[in-house]
């Protein structure tokens, strides 16, 4: 794929291009604040996940990026420009916002042909993207008869139509079958590897875990975290150790004295936090306490995400009352 | 930006308004209901006019005793051949098609896909206006010339038919054709401002057909003048046969005023549509 090489070369040249920059972005609808002082940057060459519970302001932010909604305050630029400043958009940013944003009475071919024509994109590109998303065989059927998964594929085809350097996807995995999910993940990674900026929203951490390498997490319109997946995994939840011994009381005293926090679980094991597995092992050996089980476990990304967003939701819900 | 010049892949061709019109034409053409409604309403207008004239044959052929105080009986081929009832029907269907090209995109959410592809919203609306106007000009011309020439060909055997070169006929045929694009543009303007299917259609029927009924009285000049400023009154004036026995009543609008009403409504509707769509969130 020759385009791949050229794109990668572009990124390697140290170009700052294709960055999405969101700066102090705020959007209010009447008394509701959908997005509140949001600031983050999305860089090319990565799949960046945009995570948050329902109503966190993800879709609003994506609409603000595309200039579909005007911000109450703050700015958002792609490649240093306001998106609405472009006379035509498909070659700059490709977007799947809502798979239902189509007219059910048209066929996929006609739908994409009209969009391609408006941007002076050659019509053969329509067949190419339909082939790519696997809709070639149903392309002449009415979109109204498509399943949600098929509509998602059509939305992805729309985003790819202009072969843009920046791609936005809002909940693209909704309604896709397992094969489709795998395909989309591969597609996103490939697009990122080609040097494109890929920004994908989701309310499910599990969807992003295998797709994104960077995360932007929002809750109630505010930024909670913007970091790599591994950094995210390490924060938010304390790492715990499970210990099983025949002398739980003695070990618990010992660990508490060392500054650990110990909880006795009903099955007889101890759940320890504040001390790592190495130190617990050493202490047990020094005091000749036999351990039957010593297992360190970190929280899953899902738990980290739940904990972070749950905090934000509770805090803000309480405040707004 | 050295990197952006190299790949021909993203070299963007100069944007052309014509491409937006072509895209809008693809959209309009692909909706079967629009084609059907428009075709049927054009045929309907012609059929109603032909039938009206056909039903008049017994009266034309019958004896016409002289009414004291009235001029001799004189069949008005223009009034009967370009009837107001089919015109009302035509105004509603063309106005609705105009409205649906705009609020239809809002209702389906398609508008977001459209504006993500073409962020220059004013040009999108201008392209819609261009395509709808052109389509309605064609439809209106078929309906109007079809009605005029068919009915007058039928009347030729009774020697009461009119020719397009007779006084007032060309203007009448033109106005009867132009009511289609004028109504469609009013529909686009209302669709943009209201963005809700039912409310838009109600407003459209009100503006085109019901409000004119409220301003027909000529007891107060200002009431009649408001009526004169509405498209339906302008159409009635422009299709009026100067050789007719019927009278225009008090404070009639002039021909020129009526053409200005057609132009003014169209222009204001387009300006409203462009301004409102450009400003509002979608």
Contacts between the chains, C-beta under 8 A, distances in Angstrom:
chain1	res1	chain2	res2	distance
A	3	B	7	7.0
A	3	B	9	5.6
A	6	B	6	6.6
A	6	B	7	4.7
A	6	B	9	7.1
A	7	B	7	7.4
A	9	B	3	7.5
A	9	B	6	7.9
A	10	B	3	3.8
A	10	B	4	7.6
A	10	B	6	7.4
A	10	B	7	7.4
A	13	B	2	6.6
A	13	B	3	5.2
A	15	B	1	6.8
A	15	B	2	7.5
A	15	B	3	4.4
A	15	B	4	7.9
A	17	B	1	6.4
A	17	B	3	6.3
A	17	B	4	6.7
A	63	B	112	7.5
A	63	B	281	7.7
A	66	B	112	8.0
A	66	B	115	7.7
A	66	B	116	5.1
A	66	B	119	7.7
A	67	B	115	7.7
A	67	B	119	5.6
A	68	B	112	5.6
A	68	B	115	5.8
A	68	B	116	6.8
A	68	B	281	6.7
A	68	B	282	5.0
A	69	B	281	4.1
A	69	B	282	7.4
A	70	B	281	6.3
A	83	B	119	5.8
A	84	B	119	4.5
A	84	B	120	8.0
A	85	B	119	7.4
A	86	B	119	5.3
A	86	B	120	7.7
A	87	B	15	4.2
A	87	B	118	7.5
A	87	B	119	7.2
A	87	B	120	4.6
A	87	B	123	7.2
A	88	B	12	7.1
A	88	B	15	5.0
A	88	B	117	7.2
A	88	B	118	5.8
A	88	B	119	7.5
A	88	B	120	7.3
A	89	B	116	5.7
A	89	B	117	5.4
A	89	B	118	6.3
A	89	B	119	4.9
A	90	B	116	8.0
A	90	B	117	5.1
A	91	B	10	5.6
A	91	B	12	5.1
A	93	B	116	7.5
A	95	B	116	5.0
A	97	B	112	5.7
A	97	B	113	7.7
A	97	B	116	7.0
A	98	B	109	6.0
A	98	B	112	7.1
A	100	B	108	7.8
A	100	B	109	5.6
A	101	B	108	7.3
A	101	B	109	3.8
A	101	B	110	5.9
A	101	B	111	7.8
A	101	B	112	4.8
A	101	B	113	4.7
A	102	B	108	6.8
A	102	B	109	7.4
A	102	B	110	5.9
A	102	B	113	6.5
A	103	B	27	7.6
A	103	B	31	7.4
A	103	B	104	7.1
A	103	B	105	7.5
A	103	B	108	4.9
A	103	B	110	5.0
A	104	B	108	7.0
A	105	B	30	7.3
A	105	B	31	5.2
A	105	B	32	7.0
A	105	B	33	7.1
A	106	B	27	7.4
A	106	B	30	4.8
A	106	B	31	7.2
A	107	B	30	7.5
A	110	B	26	6.3
A	110	B	27	7.9
A	110	B	30	4.4
A	113	B	26	5.7
A	114	B	23	4.5
A	114	B	24	7.7
A	114	B	26	4.2
A	114	B	27	5.1
A	114	B	30	7.7
A	115	B	23	7.1
A	115	B	113	7.1
A	115	B	114	7.8
A	115	B	117	4.9
A	117	B	19	5.7
A	117	B	22	5.0
A	117	B	23	4.3
A	117	B	26	6.2
A	118	B	19	5.9
A	118	B	20	5.4
A	118	B	22	7.9
A	118	B	23	3.7
A	118	B	114	7.8
A	118	B	117	5.7
A	118	B	118	5.2
A	118	B	124	7.9
A	119	B	19	7.5
A	119	B	117	6.0
A	119	B	118	7.1
A	120	B	13	4.6
A	120	B	15	7.0
A	120	B	16	6.8
A	120	B	19	5.2
A	158	B	113	6.5
A	158	B	117	7.9
A	163	B	9	6.0
A	163	B	10	6.9
A	164	B	10	7.7
A	165	B	10	6.8
